[in-house]
Amino acid sequence: MSRRSDQRRAAVFALYQQDLTDRPLEDVFERDAAPFTRALAHATEDNRPELDEQISRHAKGWSLERIAPLEKAILRTALLEMLHPEMTAGDQPIPPEGAIEEAVETAKEFCSAQSPGFVNGILGAVLTDLRQNGEAR
């Protein structure tokens, strides 16, 4: 698993499995999980309260509990890279638009037909807020 997008997706699936099984993150990683996958998943889990607060604030008409577990994992992972690019291993952080694009593509491939628009809407709203507050890269 060499491509960064594949490693990102592996982090999403590890977080999704952890959410469903309540097992420790280390127990759900693939044996050969890349260092970036592990760092991204751990940083996402460590910042989960902040990420969930962002999701809740921008998911108009949706409670966090109503959002499907895989969609939450996708949103949390993208938000971590948007809000805290310094927390993941790598010499070149992904730009916020790239994090959104990766999240939408993952939702297209693995979630319901409505999920990509939902994911894009929440992440786009967060990015708009970041830019209005002068916090976006």
JOLIN-V452489 format. One record per helix or strand. SS is the DSSP state (A for helix, B for strand). FROM is the first residue (numbers start at 1). LEN is the number of residues. If there is no record, write none. Layout:
SS&FROM&LEN + SS&FROM&LEN
//
This chain:
A&4&18 + A&25&4 + A&35&12 + A&48&11 + A&64&3 + A&69&15 + A&85&3 + A&96&15 + A&115&18
//
